[in-house]
């Protein structure tokens, strides 16, 4: 039986006037994102098709004009359905950028702010977001665009902040898991061995691997690849060449790096890098 190859159209946009937050547009067919996480928030608006996704232990289905909200560190996927194309817009604010926006809006975000729901229905908010996203890429940031952006963020953050007064952590993991993730983040460029990690937390390799995957949602090796890919993503964002970004992130096989990056980001490293300028008015073809 013939398998249809995945197809992706991708555009990335950012400007200093909106705090250098990445805004992205995706058009996907027959595509599946591998399990991964980010160190930034994901705010996704589905505009066409269906996004079947897993997030932090649960499965969801997002359809036209529904919002997907993913917190930093939450393991998630994303999948198209059958032959139905999936189109969506996303913005990816980091913790610092989200706090800056919230401060301007007069909203006090608690420490370790997290969205409490992964799937949201809000016709008013989605209408505003669609209007905002549709206006991007025009080559100039207008006063109207800035007003719509802040209006959208207020609608999104103001009710969410009211439900976060207890300052909960997105991931409350035990000390061993915290020690392991901290070690991997500090040594991700190195050739980390299972024996090293086992000695670090005084657990035999078998029980260590089971404990980690159950607590985090991905294996130790997958976690290492995600950290490396996230680092490479930031280097590409700054304009480094693909090969340089790969090597500086611990990848020494270009084809492996390209494959992993595409599975986690829905775009090749080359396409992601080519969209690093302030404005991108054309899709980067895969």
C-alpha positions in Angstrom: 0.0 0.0 0.0 1.4 3.4 -1.1 2.1 5.9 1.7 1.5 9.5 1.0 4.6 11.7 1.8 4.1 14.5 4.4 3.8 18.0 3.0 4.6 21.2 4.9 4.3 24.9 4.2 5.9 27.0 6.9 6.4 30.7 7.6 8.0 32.4 10.6 7.7 36.1 11.4 8.9 38.3 14.2 9.6 42.0 15.0 11.1 44.0 17.8 7.8 46.0 18.1 6.2 42.8 19.4 9.0 41.7 21.6 10.7 39.4 19.1 8.1 36.7 19.8 8.0 34.1 17.0 4.8 34.0 15.1 4.4 31.0 12.7 2.0 29.8 10.0 1.7 26.1 9.2 -0.1 24.2 6.4 0.4 20.4 6.9 -0.7 17.2 5.2 0.0 13.7 6.3 2.3 15.0 9.0 3.0 13.7 12.5 5.1 15.5 15.1 7.1 13.3 17.4 6.8 13.7 21.2 8.7 16.7 22.3 8.6 19.8 24.4 9.7 23.5 24.3 11.1 25.9 26.8 8.5 28.5 25.6 4.7 28.6 25.5 2.7 27.6 22.5 -0.5 29.4 21.6 -2.0 27.8 18.5 -5.1 28.8 16.6 -6.5 26.1 14.2 -8.0 27.7 11.1 -8.6 24.6 9.0 -8.7 20.9 9.5 -8.1 18.9 12.6 -5.2 18.6 15.0 -5.1 15.4 16.9 -2.6 16.0 19.7 -1.3 14.5 22.9 -0.3 16.8 25.7 1.1 15.9 29.1 -0.8 12.6 29.5 -4.0 13.3 27.6 -5.2 13.1 24.0 -7.1 16.0 22.4 -8.8 17.0 19.1 -8.6 20.6 18.1 -10.7 21.8 15.2 -11.4 25.1 13.3 -11.3 28.2 15.5 -10.1 26.3 18.6 -7.1 27.3 20.7 -4.3 24.9 21.8 -2.3 26.1 24.8 0.9 24.3 25.7 3.2 25.2 28.6 7.0 25.1 28.7 8.1 21.6 29.4 4.9 19.8 28.6 5.5 16.8 26.3 3.2 17.0 23.3 2.6 15.8 19.7 0.5 16.9 16.8 -1.1 14.9 14.0 -3.1 15.6 10.9 -6.2 13.5 10.2 -6.3 11.3 7.1 -6.2 13.4 3.9 -7.6 16.6 5.6 -5.0 19.4 5.4 -4.3 21.2 8.7 -3.7 24.9 8.8 -2.9 26.8 12.0 -1.2 29.9 13.4 1.0 29.9 16.4 2.9 32.3 18.6 5.7 31.2 20.9 6.4 33.6 23.7 9.1 32.8 26.2 8.6 33.3 29.9 10.4 36.6 29.8 8.3 37.9 26.8 5.0 36.8 28.4 5.9 38.6 31.6 6.7 41.8 29.7 3.4 41.7 27.9 1.5 41.0 31.1 3.2 43.9 32.9 2.1 46.3 30.1 -1.4 44.9 30.5 -1.3 45.4 34.2 -1.6 41.7 34.8 0.5 40.1 37.6 1.6 36.6 36.5 2.5 34.2 39.3 5.8 32.4 39.4 5.8 29.4 37.1 2.6 30.6 35.4 0.9 27.8 33.4 -2.2 27.7 31.3 -4.7 25.3 33.0 -6.4 24.0 29.9 -4.8 22.6 26.7 -7.9 23.2 24.5 -10.0 26.3 24.6 -13.2 27.5 22.9 -13.6 31.2 22.8 -15.2 32.7 19.7 -14.4 36.3 20.6 -10.7 35.5 21.2 -10.3 33.4 18.1 -11.9 36.0 15.9 -9.4 38.6 17.2 -6.5 36.2 16.9 -7.4 35.3 13.3 -7.7 39.0 12.4 -4.2 39.6 14.0 -2.5 36.7 12.3 -4.1 37.4 8.9 -2.5 40.9 9.0 1.0 39.7 9.7 3.7 39.7 7.0 2.5 42.9 5.4 6.0 44.5 5.9 5.0 47.0 8.6 3.6 46.8 12.1 0.7 49.1 12.3 -0.9 50.7 15.4 -4.0 48.6 14.7 -2.0 45.4 14.8 -0.4 46.3 18.1 -3.7 47.1 19.6 -5.2 43.8 18.4 -2.2 41.9 19.8 -2.5 43.5 23.2 -6.3 43.0 23.2 -5.8 39.3 22.4 -3.2 38.8 25.1 -5.3 40.5 27.7 -8.3 38.2 26.8 -5.9 35.2 27.1 -3.9 36.1 30.2 -6.4 37.9 32.4 -8.7 35.0 33.1 -5.8 32.5 33.2 -3.9 34.6 35.8 -7.0 34.6 38.1 -6.8 30.8 38.2 -3.1 30.7 38.9 -2.9 32.5 42.2 -1.4 29.5 43.9 1.7 29.7 41.8 1.8 26.1 40.8 4.7 24.5 38.9 4.0 23.0 35.5 5.9 19.9 36.4 6.3 18.9 40.0 8.9 16.1 39.7 10.8 14.3 42.4 14.4 15.3 43.2 15.9 12.5 41.2 14.1 13.6 38.0 15.1 17.2 38.6 18.7 16.1 39.1 18.7 14.1 35.9 17.1 16.8 33.7 19.4 19.4 35.2 22.4 17.3 34.4 21.3 16.6 30.8 20.6 20.3 30.2 24.1 21.2 31.5 25.9 18.5 29.5 23.8 18.0 26.4 26.7 18.6 24.0 28.6 15.7 25.6 28.3 12.0 25.0 26.2 11.2 28.1 26.1 7.5 29.1 23.4 5.6 31.0 26.0 4.6 33.5 26.8 8.3 34.3 23.1 9.0 34.9 22.6 5.8 36.9 25.5 6.8 39.2 24.1 10.3 39.5 20.9 9.2 41.2 22.0 5.8 42.6 19.6 3.7 40.5 20.2 0.7 38.3 19.8 1.5 34.5 16.6 -0.5 34.1 14.7 1.2 36.9 16.2 4.5 36.0 14.9 4.4 32.4 11.4 3.3 33.5 11.2 6.0 36.3 12.3 8.8 33.9 9.9 7.9 31.1 7.0 7.6 33.4 7.7 10.9 35.1 8.7 13.0 32.1 6.8 11.3 29.2 9.9 10.7 27.0 12.9 8.5 27.3 16.3 9.8 28.5 17.7 9.7 25.0 14.6 11.5 23.6 15.0 14.1 26.3 18.6 14.7 25.3 17.6 15.0 21.6 14.9 17.5 22.4 17.3 19.7 24.5 19.8 19.6 21.6 17.2 20.4 19.0 15.9 23.3 21.1 19.4 24.7 21.4 19.9 24.4 17.6 16.6 26.1 17.1 17.8 29.1 19.0 21.1 29.2 17.1 19.3 29.0 13.7 17.1 31.8 14.9 20.2 33.9 15.4 21.3 33.1 11.8 23.9 30.4 12.3 24.4 28.0 9.4 22.7 24.7 9.7 25.9 22.7 10.0 27.3 25.0 12.7 24.0 25.0 14.7 24.0 21.2 14.6 27.6 20.7 15.7 27.3 23.3 18.5 24.2 21.5 19.8 25.8 18.0 19.9 24.8 16.7 16.6 27.5 15.3 14.3 25.3 13.5 11.7 23.6 16.1 9.5 20.9 13.8 8.2 20.0 12.7 11.7 19.8 16.3 12.8 17.6 17.3 9.9 15.3 14.4 10.5 14.9 15.1 14.3 14.5 18.8 13.8 11.7 18.3 11.2 9.9 15.8 13.4 9.8 18.3 16.3 9.3 21.6 14.4 7.4 20.7 11.3 10.1 22.5 9.2 13.6 21.6 8.1 16.5 23.5 9.7 17.2 25.2 6.4 13.6 26.5 6.1 13.5 27.6 9.7 16.8 29.5 9.2 15.6 31.1 6.0 12.6 32.5 7.9 14.7 34.3 10.5 14.2 37.8 9.1 11.7 40.2 10.6 9.1 39.6 7.9 8.5 36.5 5.8 5.6 36.9 3.3 6.1 33.6 1.5 5.9 30.1 2.7 9.2 28.2 2.8 8.5 25.0 0.8 9.6 21.7 2.2 
